[in-house]
Amino acid sequence: MHKLTLLPRSRRGQRRAVQAVMLGFVFALAPSTWMHAVADSRVRTVADVPAQDVAVVFGAGLWKGRPTPYLAHRLDTAAELYRTGKVKVVLVTGDNSRAEYDEPDAMRSYLTERGVPDGRIVSDYAGFDTWDSCVRAKKIFGVDRAVLVTQGFHIERAIALCAAAGVESYGVGVAEPLDATWYYGGTREMFAAGKAALDAAFEPDPHFLGRQEPGVTKALASATGP
């Protein structure tokens, strides 16, 4: 009976197999390395993030029409950025692909309940993923610079993708307890990094682009007007 072997028998073949495995690891880690290189110096706290006109808050799901705890924590951070004068306008970007599911309006309601004026909140109803939100912030809403708000495990990807979309940004990573949701999010990021690298390289159009909207410009005008 012949033994089943996973490695080639020749030394040259074994060396090539090991090289192939190492190359695979390099390719697997490259997207995460790229994101860290782009974003590392731009991850800040609410206290030390440079002031910008606009904060961008990414959607993170609803539960019975209200923000999930993770999304609520993002919105709490955005409200603090507004109260402390670090931002003037909050762009909430999320999924409204179904009539019964409206992330941006739920996000707006949560922010107004916490003292952010309705006129300083702008809604992006087609932020179906991070790349779409970054591209639409730039092309639809005219955002050139922003503070991005999301959880710590997602913030580097958000900064890197917004940079690829033409939005210069700093990010505030919202801290969370190391629960099952956090571990799920961190694991998901390892797989999302590959898609992020492809999005940055090929710059696909979002699922829905549409025409330019003046919401951010108008909100900023009201913030700086007499």
Steps between C-alpha positions, in 0.01 A plus 500: 500500500634843401507776758312816412739795511406869479847626404693423181768236546787692344683769698444751220130424496476537877681833483261627234202384704625689805564808285148476361353485850708799611395695193139419580543643849656815354207552264252428780660755732566768237154666518517531879855635477387759244209613718721534807763698309241746369298539817721444804597863563144618435320304770427739786270554798222754540740710708788519252341462157553812285186704446330452164176632355337160457475176695400187307321232702470158336188289552518188715151354500163555664304302755124559497557826316756636744880503474677190622732554800803523271332761281375686806858523629613644168224759516581586863856571388381716209275695736798559728708620205224748417456620858872558543527697175715245321247477212222722369295251298435126533452290186321176589544233235317170495259260336151600387460238227163387642205712606490332841872545568632855530836534672561870423166619641548291814848648536365852453233449766756365746728799447225760536395333827855567619505866411635510145279743303309337216635762259857388571429137406517381139377157390653272241243230426724290273800427720473126444861428595810691606626560145161627385480735798847643435445550127160657550635731772745634242304491175144559618542717809826675414686399816877547462600461868325327785516331836385139461319331787478123536626219722873450550516179298346679198663842516818426305303356209271802500792744494683309227192474278408865546857594407466293182170677429661844539387585853779602735396377841581432861316228685365457848488133592217431742610266779287196578519212751657185362171316458377261230399790274847653525669171409260451211576850374874451531485168315285651228756775449765247403287392207378852420858621462537313171187658353616840625831463316314409180262795540794738547684355201213488251275778642163352400193721496275463806183294475315829457670826411234746385534875477682739730315614811552836676413380850848530651564839336170638629555363849846654514363833378246499782776413747719793396232750403403813696 
